[in-house]
Amino acid sequence: MKTIIEPFRIKVVEPIRMTTREEREEILRRADFNLFRIHADDVLIDLLTDSGTGAMSSLQWSGVMKGDESYAGAKSWFVLEKSVRELTGFEHILPTHQGRASERILFELVGGPGKIVPNNSHFDTTRANIEHSGAKAVDLLIAEGRQPALRHPFKGNMDVGALERLIAEVGAASIPLVMLTVTNNSGGGQPVSLENIRAVRRVCDRHGLPLFLDACRFAENAYFIKRREPGQADRPVRAIVREMFDLCDGATISAKKDGLVNIGGLLLLRDANLVRRADELLILTEGFLTYGGLAGRDLEAMAQGFEEVVHEDYLQYRIRSTEYLGEKLLAAGVQIVEPPGGHAIYIDAAAFCSHIPPEHFPGQALVVGLYREAGIRACEIGSVMFGQGGRRPAMELVRLAIPRRVYTQSHIDYVIEAIAAVHARRAELRPLGIIEEPPSLRHFTARFRERA
Ligand code: F0G
């Protein structure tokens, strides 16, 4: 069979409220053209993020009923611990309420002034937590990863030579750990190869440095390895996942992605001394060691999510449905970050809106255009998000993130039609100006106006 079907049936449905173009015009104006400021109920297809927006399975929902809400030693905690131990091989598992809570604990312990933390590309919250500690976050992505139209099987790889040069320049003593984000969210949802993880591991070993994964999308990354890396095709995804984790000394995980839950996170550690100090911080700000800021029912749902996410029929459907959106957009003449990523398609907004200069926010103009045309909510990743204070991001992108197990192929066909229609009339997309912005992270709350 050629058609890859959704490997599930739908038992509960959530109605979508239809809106008219006139209503959307009014909604946009009231929100000052910032899609973070509108009611989710006014969105037809919400591609703002794949984080915490997935649908849970019947087994996850039955886990919710089984949740043990005991303060200490809850049965649900041991279910989660077993599931994550079997998947990752890690002995020390700390539950947190989401990814950035794990990051905050980790960098409070190993960050600080004078420290430098390299990554392929830091996600914003990782960078923010590192900088909050006083340390510096450095991106060492391979050059191929910064060119939207260039195809490379593992565009998320770290430039190993650049890592060596950084260590030679600043000295291993100022680097508390090396990080790899799988898949690389800030760089188009592109995977990191096993070969690259091994190469980074070897450099770390030579200099006595720990290697950590930002493993939010570990299963999607492992599936890309199976499909693209020589010699990996016949290995079960679970074995590839295990090898990825075996190569590392720790990991931060937002379970809102490949944990298939709406809330939850993990911090995985090997170093017993670090574990002891992390436990103290966990109790201080998240909660006791056996719930970490979550309810027992969340722990059950997470345990089951980590089982389901490595099912290969799920991953085949997941990666193929993102790829389908990407291929159709390319066929319609829309330049995207190639090849399609795991959790999202990133449109090259600089190419899409070639009549709009970066200072008038081509990505935001496209985000506004997509909502106006079809009620689709996407996310600008360009000069609005990263251009505050006169900085110039390397790319002007618009991310269409795909929630897990939520939308069907006809929803995606609708998205494709809408983008093709906006593309055909792209000269009509209007440049924007900012009329009000906060001192940082302006994309969440800034107010815009459309320019003539
Ligand atoms: N690391 C990566 C690579 C992420 O994509 C995210 C979240 C985090 C860490 C933080 O996790 O949200 O649970 O605290 N990414 C979301 C997104 C928000 O839309 O890409 P969190």
Residues whose N, C-alpha, C, O or C-beta is under 5 A from the ligand:
A	BS01	F0G	L48 T49 D50 S51 Q98 G99 R100 F123 T125 T181 T183 N185 D214 C216 S254 K256
